[in-house]
Amino acid sequence: MMKLALFFSAIAGAAAFAPASQCAMPTALSAKADYGDDIGAQAPLGIWDPSSKLDLVDRTEFDRLRGLELKHGRIAMLGVVGYLTTYAGVRLPGLEDVPAGWAAWGALPQEVAGQFV
């Protein structure tokens, strides 16, 4: 009985490392060929669109999405710079005693915390 259990576990272990069948994925060249000459499209990869959202949009929506991506990227970069600045010890006047990082949420005065709502 023990030999049979070892045999089946060896088969199951070998099946775990067997190559999986690969499905043919559509290439990025279908609808994204219109945007291949735009700024940001790189030669070997083209436009990076993992959710295939560009297959469903026209040129004006593409331009809007590009603007939103730039805006959100800039806001994220400003947030990182702000976090690093406060972590380095730079404080606004009146907030010198506020700790850095996530500990700041509990130490903010009500006037300042009310601005976030």
C-alpha positions as CSV (number, residue, x, y, z in Angstrom):
1,M,0.0,0.0,0.0
2,M,2.8,2.4,0.8
3,K,4.6,1.6,-2.5
4,L,1.4,2.4,-4.3
5,A,1.0,5.8,-2.5
6,L,4.6,6.7,-3.3
7,F,4.1,5.7,-6.9
8,F,1.1,7.9,-7.3
9,S,2.7,10.8,-5.5
10,A,5.7,10.5,-7.9
11,I,3.4,10.6,-10.9
12,A,1.6,13.7,-9.5
13,G,5.0,15.3,-8.8
14,A,6.2,14.6,-12.4
15,A,2.9,16.0,-13.8
16,A,3.4,19.3,-12.0
17,F,6.6,19.9,-14.0
18,A,5.1,18.9,-17.4
19,P,4.8,21.7,-19.9
20,A,1.4,23.3,-20.1
21,S,-0.4,23.7,-23.4
22,Q,0.1,27.2,-24.8
23,C,-2.9,29.0,-26.3
24,A,-2.3,31.3,-29.2
25,M,-2.5,34.9,-28.0
26,P,-3.4,37.8,-30.3
27,T,-0.5,40.0,-31.1
28,A,-0.3,43.7,-30.3
29,L,-0.2,44.5,-34.0
30,S,-3.9,44.3,-34.7
31,A,-5.5,47.6,-33.6
32,K,-2.4,49.1,-32.1
33,A,-0.7,49.5,-35.5
34,D,-2.3,52.9,-35.8
35,Y,-0.4,54.1,-32.7
36,G,2.9,52.6,-33.6
37,D,4.5,55.8,-34.8
38,D,3.5,57.9,-31.7
39,I,5.8,59.1,-29.0
40,G,6.6,56.4,-26.5
41,A,6.2,53.5,-28.9
42,Q,9.5,51.5,-28.9
43,A,10.7,49.4,-31.8
44,P,10.8,45.9,-30.4
45,L,7.6,46.1,-28.3
46,G,5.5,48.8,-29.7
47,I,2.8,50.2,-27.4
48,W,2.5,48.4,-24.0
49,D,-1.2,47.7,-23.5
50,P,-1.7,44.6,-21.3
51,S,-5.5,45.1,-21.0
52,S,-6.0,45.5,-24.7
53,K,-8.0,48.7,-24.1
54,L,-6.6,50.4,-27.2
55,D,-8.5,47.8,-29.4
56,L,-11.8,49.6,-28.4
57,V,-10.9,53.3,-28.6
58,D,-10.5,55.9,-31.3
59,R,-7.8,58.5,-31.7
60,T,-9.4,61.2,-29.5
61,E,-9.9,58.6,-26.6
62,F,-6.3,57.5,-27.1
63,D,-5.1,61.1,-26.7
64,R,-7.3,61.5,-23.6
65,L,-5.9,58.3,-22.0
66,R,-2.4,59.4,-22.8
67,G,-3.0,62.8,-21.0
68,L,-4.5,61.0,-18.0
69,E,-1.5,58.7,-17.8
70,L,0.9,61.7,-17.8
71,K,-1.2,63.5,-15.2
72,H,-1.4,60.6,-12.8
73,G,2.3,59.8,-13.3
74,R,3.2,63.3,-12.4
75,I,1.0,63.3,-9.3
76,A,2.5,60.0,-8.2
77,M,6.0,61.4,-8.6
78,L,5.1,64.5,-6.6
79,G,3.6,62.3,-3.8
80,V,6.9,60.3,-3.6
81,V,8.9,63.6,-3.4
82,G,6.6,64.9,-0.7
83,Y,6.9,61.7,1.3
84,L,10.7,61.7,1.0
85,T,10.9,65.4,1.9
86,T,8.9,64.9,5.1
87,Y,10.9,61.8,6.0
88,A,14.1,63.8,5.7
89,G,12.8,66.2,8.3
90,V,11.5,69.2,6.3
91,R,8.2,70.4,7.8
92,L,5.8,73.2,7.1
93,P,5.5,76.0,9.7
94,G,3.2,74.8,12.5
95,L,3.7,71.1,11.7
96,E,7.2,70.6,13.1
97,D,6.1,68.1,15.7
98,V,4.3,65.8,13.2
99,P,6.1,62.5,12.8
100,A,7.1,61.2,9.4
101,G,5.4,58.5,7.4
102,W,2.1,56.8,8.3
103,A,2.4,57.9,11.9
104,A,1.6,61.4,10.8
105,W,-2.1,60.6,10.3
106,G,-2.7,60.3,14.1
107,A,-0.7,63.5,14.9
108,L,-2.3,65.9,12.4
109,P,-4.4,68.7,13.9
110,Q,-8.1,68.7,13.1
111,E,-7.8,71.8,10.9
112,V,-5.3,70.0,8.7
113,A,-7.0,66.6,8.7
114,G,-10.3,68.3,7.7
115,Q,-8.8,69.5,4.4
116,F,-8.4,65.8,3.3
117,V,-12.1,65.1,3.5
